């Protein structure tokens, strides 16, 4: 009599399926949302990741159901993980910046710890910004009246930014994971130096606003500084951009140390929105290191009178950092150069040419002034 083979326990198959199905639902929802909200504006990588998410979701639904599987479902289960490995490997090897525009990690001494982190190489900033902003608009999550205009501004602005910073990646994933620390923080470094750059090097530290360090804004400022041959570093701190707190200040000091080690003889502290508010609060503590300050779409109402040349640019219909309050602060400090342009809180993207002209003129004056 032939021995009877023992029946295989069913619980491993049940456990695998119970884990696979929720994961498949999450991946399927993520891929669907990305395609629906990204529309035709996703990068090629955005399309590949969204389709890969849907393929993985479909493959995971087959876990624990090997019997009766068709040939195409077997092929999907085998190919989807392999494609993901190929996509991730390509991004890791090929992305992280170029000589002109780099994504690096600095420590509190201003020294380079490493090149771009693994997670920061994986995604295109444009995809996260467009899908995220459209999702927030659809949910009505940000009550400011100008916020619904942001997705279209981003859609128009990203093509130019990607030409200056190809294959850069983005610091946003590490920021969302709460991984920005003074001992190891992401920084975008932009070297846009023409051959006829002035002999006196200028360094710019640009502080991001709420939601993290976006290369789009960093590159807008760096392009404006091209005429004076400035080296721009855009450091990363917490998601809410609390630059005036100890960790934020330590990050700013480390960024200044990096610029000085690179040969910068003059330093301009710049910021946008929460970054501008933080810069205005930090300026008195950094007086000895600064030669100028640029505040875009924000200033602390409690900020002291700047002791360095200061340019303040604001939109005349800014409802997120109210124009009347910023205008009043500027009038209380007559040494501040105040420029009010037609626009909202996103005036940097709305009035790119005018702001570039203002910034370039201001930075030229800083390089020519006596210390």
MIKE-119639 format. One line per 10 residues: number of its first residue (from 1); their letters; for each residue x, y, z of N, C-alpha, C. Coordinates in steps of 0.02 Angstrom, whole numbers, always signed. Example, Ala and Ser with C-alpha at 12.3 -4.5 7.8 and 13.67 -1.06 7.14 Angstrom:
2
1	as	+660/-284/+390/+615/-225/+390/+660/-165/+390 ~ +642/-112/+354/+684/-53/+357/+645/+2/+394
//
This chain:
371
1	xxxxxxxxxx	+43/-60/+0/+0/+0/+0/+44/+62/+0 ~ +30/+109/-47/+72/+169/-52/+60/+215/+7 ~ +114/+244/+33/+105/+291/+89/+67/+352/+66 ~ +28/+380/+108/-11/+440/+94/+30/+502/+112 ~ +38/+546/+63/+77/+607/+76/+41/+651/+126 ~ +78/+678/+175/+45/+721/+225/+17/+784/+192 ~ -39/+805/+214/-70/+866/+187/-32/+928/+210 ~ -16/+971/+163/+21/+1033/+180/-24/+1080/+219 ~ +3/+1111/+271/-39/+1157/+310/-60/+1217/+268 ~ -120/+1240/+278/-146/+1295/+238/-132/+1365/+267
11	xxxxxxxxxx	-110/+1367/+329/-103/+1433/+361/-50/+1476/+328 ~ +8/+1450/+302/+55/+1495/+268/+24/+1530/+208 ~ -16/+1492/+169/-48/+1522/+111/-98/+1575/+132 ~ -135/+1561/+185/-184/+1609/+211/-149/+1672/+236 ~ -92/+1663/+271/-56/+1721/+298/-28/+1764/+242 ~ +1/+1730/+191/+28/+1769/+135/-26/+1809/+100 ~ -84/+1779/+91/-138/+1814/+56/-165/+1871/+98 ~ -168/+1862/+164/-194/+1915/+208/-148/+1975/+209 ~ -83/+1965/+196/-36/+2021/+191/-34/+2050/+121 ~ -42/+2008/+71/-36/+2031/+2/-95/+2074/-20
21	xxxxxxxxxx	-155/+2056/+1/-214/+2092/-24/-217/+2165/-1 ~ -203/+2181/+64/-202/+2252/+82/-147/+2291/+47 ~ -88/+2258/+38/-34/+2291/+1/-54/+2305/-71 ~ -88/+2256/-101/-111/+2265/-170/-161/+2323/-174 ~ -204/+2330/-124/-253/+2385/-124/-219/+2452/-120 ~ -167/+2457/-78/-130/+2520/-70/-94/+2538/-134 ~ -60/+2489/-164/-23/+2502/-226/-70/+2520/-283 ~ -126/+2484/-286/-175/+2499/-339/-203/+2569/-332 ~ -219/+2588/-270/-245/+2656/-259/-193/+2709/-275 ~ -129/+2697/-256/-76/+2745/-269/-66/+2754/-344
31	xxxxxxxxxx	-64/+2698/-381/-55/+2702/-453/-112/+2737/-488 ~ -173/+2722/-465/-232/+2754/-495/-234/+2828/-482 ~ -220/+2848/-420/-220/+2919/-402/-166/+2956/-442 ~ -106/+2927/-448/-52/+2959/-485/-72/+2970/-557 ~ -102/+2920/-589/-121/+2928/-659/-179/+2977/-667 ~ -226/+2975/-620/-284/+3019/-625/-266/+3092/-613 ~ -224/+3105/-563/-207/+3175/-546/-147/+3200/-585 ~ -102/+3155/-604/-45/+3176/-644/-64/+3192/-715 ~ -117/+3158/-739/-143/+3168/-807/-85/+3161/-857 ~ -80/+3208/-903/-26/+3204/-952/+37/+3239/-931
41	xxxxxxxxxx	+41/+3260/-867/+98/+3300/-844/+150/+3260/-805 ~ +138/+3196/-794/+187/+3156/-759/+250/+3149/-802 ~ +307/+3143/-769/+368/+3128/-805/+365/+3056/-830 ~ +412/+3038/-873/+415/+2969/-896/+423/+2920/-838 ~ +462/+2941/-787/+471/+2900/-728/+407/+2895/-688 ~ +369/+2949/-686/+305/+2948/-651/+257/+2897/-682 ~ +255/+2896/-749/+213/+2847/-783/+236/+2776/-768 ~ +302/+2765/-772/+328/+2698/-760/+312/+2674/-689 ~ +322/+2718/-640/+308/+2699/-571/+234/+2686/-560 ~ +191/+2727/-589/+119/+2718/-581/+96/+2652/-611
51	xxxxxxxxxx	+120/+2638/-672/+102/+2575/-704/+131/+2515/-667 ~ +192/+2524/-641/+223/+2470/-602/+183/+2457/-538 ~ +157/+2509/-506/+116/+2500/-446/+54/+2459/-463 ~ +23/+2474/-519/-37/+2436/-540/-19/+2363/-556 ~ +39/+2353/-589/+60/+2285/-605/+75/+2245/-542 ~ +109/+2276/-494/+123/+2242/-431/+59/+2226/-393 ~ +12/+2273/-395/-52/+2261/-361/-87/+2200/-392 ~ -87/+2197/-458/-118/+2140/-491/-82/+2075/-475 ~ -15/+2078/-472/+24/+2018/-457/+11/+1994/-385 ~ +5/+2040/-339/-6/+2021/-270/-74/+1988/-258
61	xxxxxxxxxx	-122/+2005/-300/-188/+1973/-292/-186/+1899/-309 ~ -132/+1876/-342/-126/+1805/-359/-93/+1765/-304 ~ -67/+1798/-252/-33/+1762/-198/-82/+1714/-164 ~ -62/+1652/-156/-104/+1602/-124/-156/+1571/-168 ~ -153/+1587/-234/-203/+1560/-280/-169/+1530/-341 ~ -119/+1489/-330/-80/+1462/-386/-121/+1416/-430 ~ -170/+1382/-403/-210/+1336/-443/-254/+1375/-491 ~ -255/+1352/-551/-300/+1382/-601/-275/+1447/-629 ~ -213/+1467/-614/-187/+1529/-641/-173/+1523/-715 ~ -192/+1574/-753/-178/+1575/-824/-106/+1594/-838
71	xxxxxxxxxx	-86/+1585/-901/-17/+1599/-919/+0/+1672/-907 ~ -44/+1719/-924/-30/+1790/-917/-24/+1810/-843 ~ -63/+1779/-801/-58/+1796/-729/+8/+1771/-701 ~ +30/+1712/-724/+95/+1687/-702/+152/+1732/-727 ~ +145/+1755/-789/+195/+1800/-817/+197/+1866/-778 ~ +138/+1891/-760/+134/+1954/-722/+167/+1946/-654 ~ +153/+1889/-621/+182/+1879/-555/+258/+1876/-558 ~ +286/+1848/-611/+358/+1844/-617/+390/+1908/-641 ~ +356/+1945/-686/+387/+2004/-717/+383/+2067/-675 ~ +328/+2076/-638/+318/+2139/-601/+374/+2152/-551
81	xxxxxxxxxx	+394/+2104/-509/+449/+2118/-462/+515/+2131/-499 ~ +527/+2095/-554/+589/+2107/-591/+592/+2176/-621 ~ +536/+2201/-646/+534/+2269/-674/+546/+2320/-619 ~ +519/+2309/-560/+531/+2356/-505/+605/+2360/-488 ~ +638/+2302/-485/+710/+2301/-470/+749/+2339/-524 ~ +729/+2331/-587/+762/+2366/-642/+753/+2441/-636 ~ +692/+2463/-622/+678/+2535/-615/+719/+2566/-558 ~ +717/+2533/-501/+751/+2560/-442/+827/+2561/-453 ~ +854/+2508/-481/+926/+2504/-494/+949/+2559/-541 ~ +910/+2571/-594/+927/+2624/-642/+927/+2692/-608
91	xxxxxxxxxx	+877/+2705/-567/+874/+2770/-533/+933/+2778/-485 ~ +950/+2726/-449/+1005/+2731/-400/+1071/+2745/-435 ~ +1082/+2712/-491/+1146/+2720/-526/+1151/+2786/-562 ~ +1096/+2808/-595/+1100/+2864/-641/+1079/+2931/-612 ~ +1046/+2932/-553/+1019/+2994/-528/+1055/+3018/-465 ~ +1046/+3083/-450/+1079/+3114/-393/+1111/+3180/-410 ~ +1104/+3201/-474/+1130/+3266/-494/+1187/+3262/-544 ~ +1215/+3320/-559/+1271/+3326/-605/+1322/+3372/-573 ~ +1374/+3389/-611/+1425/+3434/-583/+1395/+3503/-568 ~ +1350/+3527/-611/+1321/+3593/-602/+1268/+3595/-547
101	xxxxxxxxxx	+1231/+3541/-539/+1177/+3539/-490/+1180/+3472/-455 ~ +1195/+3473/-390/+1205/+3412/-352/+1157/+3408/-294 ~ +1140/+3346/-276/+1103/+3333/-214/+1151/+3293/-169 ~ +1170/+3322/-112/+1219/+3292/-68/+1193/+3293/+4 ~ +1231/+3262/+48/+1215/+3262/+119/+1272/+3295/+156 ~ +1257/+3346/+197/+1307/+3383/+236/+1297/+3368/+310 ~ +1352/+3378/+348/+1346/+3372/+421/+1351/+3442/+452 ~ +1350/+3445/+519/+1347/+3510/+553/+1412/+3550/+547 ~ +1466/+3518/+522/+1528/+3554/+509/+1531/+3581/+437 ~ +1478/+3568/+398/+1478/+3590/+329/+1517/+3544/+283
111	xxxxxxxxxx	+1532/+3484/+305/+1569/+3437/+264/+1522/+3389/+229 ~ +1542/+3366/+170/+1501/+3319/+132/+1504/+3250/+164 ~ +1447/+3224/+183/+1442/+3157/+213/+1435/+3105/+159 ~ +1394/+3119/+109/+1383/+3071/+55/+1349/+3106/-4 ~ +1343/+3070/-58/+1303/+3093/-114/+1229/+3082/-96 ~ +1185/+3091/-145/+1113/+3087/-132/+1094/+3020/-101 ~ +1048/+3022/-53/+1026/+2962/-19/+984/+2918/-66 ~ +981/+2854/-48/+944/+2805/-88/+873/+2828/-102 ~ +836/+2847/-50/+765/+2864/-60/+756/+2928/-100 ~ +805/+2974/-95/+799/+3038/-131/+814/+3031/-206
121	xxxxxxxxxx	+845/+2976/-226/+859/+2965/-297/+799/+2934/-334 ~ +751/+2909/-297/+700/+2866/-327/+647/+2903/-367 ~ +631/+2966/-348/+572/+2998/-376/+589/+3065/-409 ~ +545/+3084/-455/+549/+3150/-486/+508/+3199/-445 ~ +538/+3256/-429/+504/+3307/-389/+439/+3330/-423 ~ +441/+3337/-488/+382/+3361/-524/+321/+3317/-511 ~ +330/+3252/-511/+274/+3206/-501/+243/+3215/-432 ~ +286/+3218/-381/+261/+3227/-313/+226/+3294/-304 ~ +255/+3347/-333/+227/+3414/-325/+159/+3420/-360 ~ +155/+3396/-422/+93/+3403/-459/+37/+3360/-430
131	xxxxxxxxxx	+52/+3296/-418/+1/+3252/-390/-20/+3275/-320 ~ +30/+3293/-279/+15/+3315/-211/-27/+3379/-209 ~ -9/+3428/-249/-46/+3492/-249/-117/+3482/-276 ~ -125/+3441/-327/-192/+3429/-353/-235/+3390/-304 ~ -204/+3345/-267/-241/+3308/-217/-264/+3355/-160 ~ -219/+3399/-138/-238/+3447/-85/-293/+3494/-108 ~ -290/+3516/-171/-343/+3559/-197/-409/+3522/-199 ~ -408/+3459/-222/-469/+3419/-226/-500/+3408/-158 ~ -458/+3401/-107/-482/+3389/-39/-499/+3454/-2 ~ -481/+3511/-32/-493/+3575/+2/-453/+3581/+66
141	xxxxxxxxxx	-393/+3552/+66/-353/+3548/+127/-320/+3614/+146 ~ -309/+3658/+98/-276/+3723/+111/-327/+3778/+95 ~ -350/+3815/+145/-405/+3862/+134/-385/+3927/+98 ~ -321/+3940/+90/-300/+4003/+58/-329/+4009/-12 ~ -356/+4067/-30/-390/+4074/-95/-344/+4064/-154 ~ -278/+4076/-147/-232/+4068/-203/-209/+3997/-213 ~ -221/+3953/-165/-193/+3886/-170/-216/+3847/-232 ~ -278/+3852/-253/-298/+3815/-314/-260/+3835/-377 ~ -226/+3892/-377/-186/+3911/-436/-118/+3877/-438 ~ -98/+3845/-382/-30/+3817/-378/-17/+3761/-428
151	xxxxxxxxxx	-62/+3712/-438/-46/+3659/-486/-30/+3684/-556 ~ -67/+3733/-580/-53/+3759/-647/+13/+3796/-649 ~ +29/+3833/-596/+94/+3867/-593/+151/+3816/-594 ~ +143/+3762/-557/+194/+3710/-556/+201/+3677/-624 ~ +144/+3664/-656/+146/+3631/-721/+185/+3673/-772 ~ +177/+3738/-769/+211/+3782/-816/+285/+3792/-798 ~ +301/+3787/-734/+368/+3804/-710/+418/+3747/-713 ~ +395/+3685/-705/+442/+3630/-699/+486/+3617/-760 ~ +461/+3623/-821/+506/+3609/-878/+571/+3649/-877 ~ +567/+3713/-859/+628/+3754/-856/+674/+3730/-800
161	xxxxxxxxxx	+645/+3713/-742/+685/+3690/-686/+721/+3625/-700 ~ +689/+3581/-737/+720/+3516/-751/+778/+3522/-800 ~ +779/+3575/-840/+835/+3586/-885/+898/+3605/-846 ~ +889/+3642/-791/+946/+3663/-750/+969/+3608/-703 ~ +923/+3565/-683/+941/+3513/-634/+922/+3444/-657 ~ +949/+3420/-713/+930/+3354/-738/+954/+3298/-692 ~ +914/+3245/-687/+931/+3185/-648/+948/+3202/-576 ~ +915/+3251/-547/+932/+3274/-480/+902/+3230/-426 ~ +839/+3208/-435/+804/+3178/-379/+772/+3232/-337 ~ +755/+3217/-274/+723/+3266/-231/+733/+3249/-158
171	xxxxxxxxxx	+745/+3299/-114/+753/+3287/-42/+686/+3274/-6 ~ +630/+3281/-42/+565/+3278/-9/+552/+3211/+26 ~ +569/+3152/-4/+556/+3090/+32/+589/+3086/+101 ~ +652/+3105/+106/+686/+3103/+171/+653/+3152/+220 ~ +630/+3209/+194/+595/+3258/+237/+530/+3228/+263 ~ +491/+3196/+220/+428/+3165/+241/+440/+3110/+292 ~ +498/+3077/+289/+515/+3025/+336/+548/+3053/+399 ~ +549/+3120/+405/+578/+3154/+463/+652/+3136/+472 ~ +688/+3136/+415/+758/+3115/+417/+808/+3172/+412 ~ +785/+3235/+414/+831/+3292/+409/+856/+3311/+478
181	xxxxxxxxxx	+921/+3305/+488/+953/+3322/+552/+1016/+3364/+538 ~ +1036/+3407/+585/+1097/+3447/+573/+1159/+3403/+560 ~ +1160/+3343/+589/+1217/+3299/+578/+1216/+3266/+509 ~ +1159/+3266/+476/+1153/+3236/+409/+1090/+3264/+377 ~ +1099/+3315/+336/+1041/+3346/+303/+1054/+3351/+228 ~ +1000/+3344/+190/+1005/+3350/+117/+1016/+3423/+98 ~ +1056/+3433/+47/+1068/+3500/+21/+1074/+3497/-55 ~ +1040/+3544/-87/+1048/+3552/-160/+1101/+3605/-171 ~ +1152/+3589/-209/+1206/+3636/-224/+1204/+3652/-298 ~ +1201/+3718/-314/+1194/+3739/-383/+1254/+3783/-401
191	xxxxxxxxxx	+1291/+3760/-451/+1348/+3799/-477/+1331/+3822/-548 ~ +1306/+3882/-553/+1290/+3911/-618/+1336/+3971/-629 ~ +1399/+3957/-639/+1449/+4011/-643/+1471/+4022/-715 ~ +1456/+4080/-743/+1480/+4095/-810/+1556/+4107/-810 ~ +1586/+4104/-869/+1658/+4113/-873/+1681/+4182/-852 ~ +1637/+4233/-861/+1656/+4301/-843/+1630/+4321/-773 ~ +1623/+4271/-729/+1599/+4285/-661/+1647/+4332/-625 ~ +1621/+4373/-579/+1664/+4419/-542/+1717/+4383/-502 ~ +1769/+4420/-485/+1825/+4390/-449/+1807/+4375/-376 ~ +1758/+4411/-349/+1738/+4402/-278/+1681/+4351/-276
201	xxxxxxxxxx	+1693/+4290/-252/+1640/+4239/-251/+1586/+4257/-201 ~ +1525/+4240/-218/+1467/+4252/-175/+1433/+4185/-162 ~ +1414/+4174/-99/+1377/+4114/-81/+1308/+4132/-57 ~ +1258/+4093/-78/+1189/+4104/-58/+1164/+4042/-22 ~ +1135/+4053/+38/+1100/+4000/+74/+1026/+4013/+67 ~ +989/+3968/+35/+918/+3978/+22/+878/+3930/+64 ~ +833/+3957/+106/+794/+3917/+153/+724/+3904/+125 ~ +705/+3841/+124/+640/+3822/+96/+584/+3838/+145 ~ +523/+3835/+119/+464/+3848/+159/+431/+3783/+182 ~ +366/+3788/+198/+327/+3731/+221/+325/+3677/+167
211	xxxxxxxxxx	+329/+3615/+187/+323/+3556/+144/+390/+3532/+117 ~ +445/+3566/+132/+509/+3538/+115/+548/+3576/+62 ~ +606/+3548/+46/+655/+3580/+3/+642/+3560/-70 ~ +611/+3606/-108/+595/+3592/-178/+648/+3625/-223 ~ +676/+3584/-267/+728/+3609/-312/+702/+3664/-358 ~ +637/+3663/-374/+608/+3713/-418/+622/+3784/-392 ~ +608/+3796/-328/+620/+3862/-298/+694/+3876/-291 ~ +732/+3826/-272/+804/+3834/-265/+836/+3856/-331 ~ +815/+3824/-386/+843/+3840/-451/+821/+3908/-477 ~ +761/+3930/-459/+739/+3997/-478/+787/+4049/-449
221	xxxxxxxxxx	+804/+4042/-385/+850/+4089/-353/+920/+4082/-382 ~ +942/+4020/-393/+1009/+4010/-420/+1017/+4039/-490 ~ +965/+4035/-531/+968/+4064/-598/+975/+4140/-594 ~ +941/+4169/-545/+947/+4242/-537/+1017/+4262/-516 ~ +1052/+4218/-482/+1120/+4232/-458/+1173/+4216/-510 ~ +1152/+4190/-568/+1201/+4170/-618/+1247/+4227/-639 ~ +1218/+4287/-647/+1257/+4344/-673/+1314/+4364/-627 ~ +1308/+4349/-562/+1362/+4367/-515/+1404/+4306/-497 ~ +1392/+4250/-531/+1433/+4192/-520/+1427/+4161/-451 ~ +1368/+4166/-422/+1359/+4142/-353/+1354/+4066/-350
231	xxxxxxxxxx	+1376/+4039/-294/+1366/+3969/-277/+1308/+3966/-229 ~ +1257/+3927/-245/+1196/+3924/-205/+1190/+3857/-172 ~ +1175/+3857/-106/+1160/+3795/-71/+1092/+3802/-39 ~ +1050/+3751/-48/+982/+3750/-22/+976/+3691/+27 ~ +983/+3704/+92/+981/+3650/+141/+910/+3629/+157 ~ +904/+3573/+191/+839/+3545/+210/+833/+3540/+285 ~ +774/+3558/+311/+759/+3547/+381/+691/+3513/+386 ~ +657/+3521/+441/+594/+3486/+451/+540/+3507/+401 ~ +488/+3466/+395/+434/+3477/+347/+403/+3546/+355 ~ +397/+3570/+417/+364/+3635/+429/+412/+3694/+426
241	xxxxxxxxxx	+475/+3683/+411/+522/+3737/+399/+535/+3782/+460 ~ +549/+3752/+517/+562/+3791/+578/+636/+3807/+583 ~ +657/+3856/+544/+728/+3873/+539/+755/+3908/+601 ~ +713/+3944/+637/+738/+3982/+694/+750/+3939/+756 ~ +728/+3876/+754/+740/+3831/+810/+812/+3805/+807 ~ +838/+3776/+862/+909/+3756/+864/+931/+3712/+806 ~ +891/+3663/+787/+911/+3618/+732/+915/+3657/+666 ~ +867/+3702/+655/+868/+3742/+594/+928/+3788/+592 ~ +942/+3821/+648/+1000/+3866/+650/+1065/+3828/+638 ~ +1072/+3769/+669/+1133/+3729/+659/+1140/+3710/+585
251	xxxxxxxxxx	+1085/+3696/+552/+1087/+3679/+481/+1109/+3738/+439 ~ +1084/+3797/+456/+1104/+3858/+419/+1178/+3872/+429 ~ +1202/+3867/+491/+1273/+3878/+504/+1317/+3829/+467 ~ +1295/+3766/+463/+1333/+3715/+426/+1334/+3732/+351 ~ +1280/+3759/+325/+1277/+3779/+254/+1325/+3836/+240 ~ +1328/+3884/+286/+1375/+3940/+279/+1447/+3914/+281 ~ +1461/+3867/+326/+1528/+3838/+330/+1546/+3802/+265 ~ +1499/+3769/+235/+1511/+3735/+171/+1530/+3786/+117 ~ +1492/+3841/+113/+1506/+3892/+62/+1574/+3924/+73 ~ +1591/+3937/+135/+1656/+3967/+150/+1713/+3920/+132
261	xxxxxxxxxx	+1703/+3855/+143/+1754/+3806/+125/+1761/+3802/+49 ~ +1707/+3819/+13/+1709/+3819/-60/+1737/+3884/-89 ~ +1755/+3931/-45/+1787/+3992/-68/+1743/+4054/-68 ~ +1681/+4049/-45/+1637/+4107/-43/+1663/+4158/+7 ~ +1670/+4220/-15/+1695/+4273/+28/+1639/+4318/+54 ~ +1581/+4313/+24/+1522/+4350/+47/+1464/+4301/+49 ~ +1419/+4310/+99/+1364/+4264/+109/+1298/+4303/+110 ~ +1250/+4280/+71/+1182/+4307/+72/+1135/+4253/+97 ~ +1096/+4270/+148/+1045/+4224/+174/+979/+4240/+141 ~ +948/+4191/+109/+884/+4201/+75/+835/+4148/+98
271	xxxxxxxxxx	+770/+4163/+88/+719/+4114/+107/+653/+4132/+76 ~ +609/+4082/+74/+542/+4092/+46/+490/+4068/+96 ~ +437/+4107/+105/+382/+4089/+148/+407/+4076/+219 ~ +397/+4014/+246/+424/+3999/+312/+499/+4007/+315 ~ +533/+3995/+259/+605/+4005/+256/+624/+4078/+262 ~ +584/+4123/+234/+597/+4195/+240/+583/+4218/+312 ~ +531/+4192/+342/+517/+4208/+412/+575/+4186/+456 ~ +598/+4124/+444/+655/+4099/+483/+718/+4139/+471 ~ +731/+4159/+409/+791/+4198/+394/+789/+4265/+430 ~ +731/+4297/+432/+726/+4363/+466/+737/+4356/+541
281	xxxxxxxxxx	+720/+4298/+569/+731/+4286/+641/+804/+4268/+655 ~ +836/+4233/+608/+904/+4210/+619/+956/+4264/+606 ~ +940/+4313/+563/+989/+4363/+542/+1028/+4395/+599 ~ +995/+4417/+654/+1035/+4448/+708/+1085/+4400/+740 ~ +1071/+4336/+739/+1118/+4287/+769/+1176/+4271/+722 ~ +1168/+4287/+658/+1219/+4271/+608/+1253/+4333/+579 ~ +1244/+4389/+613/+1267/+4453/+586/+1338/+4451/+558 ~ +1383/+4422/+596/+1454/+4424/+577/+1467/+4385/+512 ~ +1423/+4338/+496/+1435/+4296/+437/+1399/+4321/+375 ~ +1352/+4368/+383/+1309/+4387/+327/+1329/+4453/+295
291	xxxxxxxxxx	+1318/+4457/+229/+1329/+4518/+191/+1265/+4543/+159 ~ +1212/+4504/+163/+1149/+4525/+134/+1094/+4475/+150 ~ +1031/+4494/+139/+974/+4450/+153/+920/+4462/+101 ~ +888/+4408/+78/+833/+4411/+31/+774/+4374/+61 ~ +716/+4408/+66/+656/+4379/+95/+601/+4377/+41 ~ +577/+4318/+24/+526/+4310/-26/+462/+4284/+6 ~ +409/+4322/+1/+343/+4301/+25/+341/+4284/+99 ~ +377/+4323/+139/+374/+4311/+211/+425/+4351/+250 ~ +405/+4370/+312/+450/+4401/+360/+416/+4396/+428 ~ +455/+4387/+479/+427/+4386/+547/+410/+4456/+569
301	xxxxxxxxxx	+349/+4466/+594/+329/+4533/+617/+369/+4554/+678 ~ +402/+4506/+711/+443/+4522/+769/+517/+4527/+752 ~ +534/+4523/+688/+605/+4525/+668/+634/+4594/+682 ~ +696/+4596/+704/+731/+4658/+717/+751/+4691/+652 ~ +771/+4754/+656/+795/+4789/+597/+858/+4756/+570 ~ +859/+4735/+507/+918/+4701/+480/+979/+4747/+480 ~ +1037/+4719/+496/+1099/+4757/+495/+1137/+4748/+430 ~ +1110/+4709/+386/+1140/+4698/+320/+1090/+4720/+267 ~ +1114/+4737/+206/+1067/+4754/+152/+1015/+4699/+143 ~ +952/+4719/+139/+897/+4671/+137/+848/+4688/+81
311	xxxxxxxxxx	+831/+4637/+42/+779/+4643/-9/+720/+4601/+12 ~ +661/+4632/+14/+599/+4599/+32/+551/+4604/-27 ~ +531/+4546/-55/+485/+4544/-112/+422/+4508/-91 ~ +364/+4539/-107/+301/+4511/-84/+247/+4522/-137 ~ +199/+4476/-140/+142/+4484/-185/+90/+4530/-155 ~ +57/+4570/-197/+9/+4618/-170/-58/+4586/-150 ~ -68/+4522/-166/-128/+4487/-146/-111/+4422/-110 ~ -60/+4424/-69/-39/+4365/-31/-87/+4355/+28 ~ -125/+4300/+28/-172/+4287/+82/-144/+4237/+133 ~ -85/+4209/+120/-56/+4160/+165/-8/+4195/+215
321	xxxxxxxxxx	+30/+4242/+190/+69/+4288/+234/+44/+4357/+215 ~ -2/+4383/+253/-42/+4441/+231/+1/+4501/+212 ~ -14/+4528/+153/+25/+4583/+125/+27/+4643/+171 ~ -30/+4660/+201/-33/+4720/+243/+16/+4716/+301 ~ +23/+4656/+330/+69/+4648/+386/+141/+4655/+363 ~ +157/+4625/+306/+226/+4629/+280/+242/+4700/+259 ~ +195/+4734/+228/+205/+4803/+207/+218/+4848/+268 ~ +180/+4836/+321/+188/+4876/+382/+258/+4866/+412 ~ +281/+4803/+412/+348/+4790/+439/+401/+4825/+397 ~ +394/+4822/+331/+443/+4855/+287/+445/+4930/+299
331	xxxxxxxxxx	+387/+4961/+309/+385/+5033/+321/+416/+5052/+388 ~ +414/+5006/+436/+445/+5019/+502/+521/+5014/+498 ~ +546/+4984/+445/+619/+4974/+437/+639/+5003/+370 ~ +647/+5069/+366/+658/+5102/+302/+721/+5081/+265 ~ +768/+5049/+299/+828/+5027/+264/+816/+4965/+221 ~ +758/+4934/+229/+741/+4874/+191/+717/+4895/+121 ~ +742/+4863/+70/+718/+4875/+2/+656/+4832/-10 ~ +598/+4863/-13/+534/+4827/-18/+507/+4832/-88 ~ +492/+4774/-118/+463/+4772/-185/+398/+4731/-181 ~ +343/+4764/-197/+277/+4732/-196/+255/+4723/-269
341	xxxxxxxxxx	+247/+4660/-289/+231/+4644/-358/+161/+4615/-363 ~ +129/+4622/-422/+63/+4591/-431/+70/+4515/-423 ~ +33/+4487/-376/+37/+4415/-366/+14/+4394/-297 ~ +19/+4329/-285/-4/+4299/-223/+56/+4273/-183 ~ +43/+4223/-141/+97/+4192/-103/+147/+4157/-149 ~ +126/+4143/-210/+169/+4108/-258/+199/+4156/-309 ~ +213/+4216/-286/+238/+4268/-331/+304/+4250/-364 ~ +344/+4208/-332/+408/+4187/-362/+396/+4151/-429 ~ +342/+4113/-433/+325/+4079/-495/+283/+4122/-541 ~ +245/+4169/-512/+200/+4211/-553/+238/+4267/-588
351	xxxxxxxxxx	+291/+4292/-555/+328/+4350/-582/+402/+4332/-587 ~ +416/+4278/-621/+485/+4252/-622/+534/+4302/-651 ~ +517/+4335/-706/+564/+4380/-739/+578/+4441/-695 ~ +525/+4471/-667/+534/+4531/-625/+575/+4516/-563 ~ +560/+4459/-531/+597/+4441/-471/+669/+4425/-487 ~ +681/+4392/-543/+750/+4377/-563/+789/+4442/-573 ~ +757/+4492/-603/+791/+4556/-613/+807/+4590/-547 ~ +758/+4590/-501/+769/+4620/-435/+825/+4584/-397 ~ +824/+4518/-399/+875/+4480/-363/+945/+4492/-392 ~ +950/+4490/-458/+1015/+4500/-490/+1044/+4568/-473
361	xxxxxxxxxx	+1003/+4621/-477/+1026/+4688/-461/+1049/+4693/-388 ~ +1009/+4663/-343/+1027/+4665/-272/+1092/+4628/-259 ~ +1100/+4569/-288/+1161/+4530/-276/+1223/+4563/-305 ~ +1215/+4598/-361/+1271/+4636/-389/+1293/+4690/-340 ~ +1245/+4723/-309/+1262/+4776/-261/+1298/+4747/-201 ~ +1277/+4688/-179/+1310/+4656/-121/+1383/+4640/-139 ~ +1395/+4614/-199/+1464/+4597/-217/+1508/+4658/-223 ~ +1479/+4716/-238/+1519/+4776/-248/+1527/+4817/-184 ~ +1486/+4804/-134/+1488/+4845/-73/+1549/+4829/-32 ~ +1569/+4878/+9/+1626/+4868/+54/+1602/+4831/+115
371	x	+1645/+4788/+140/+1627/+4748/+199/+1638/+4789/+262
//
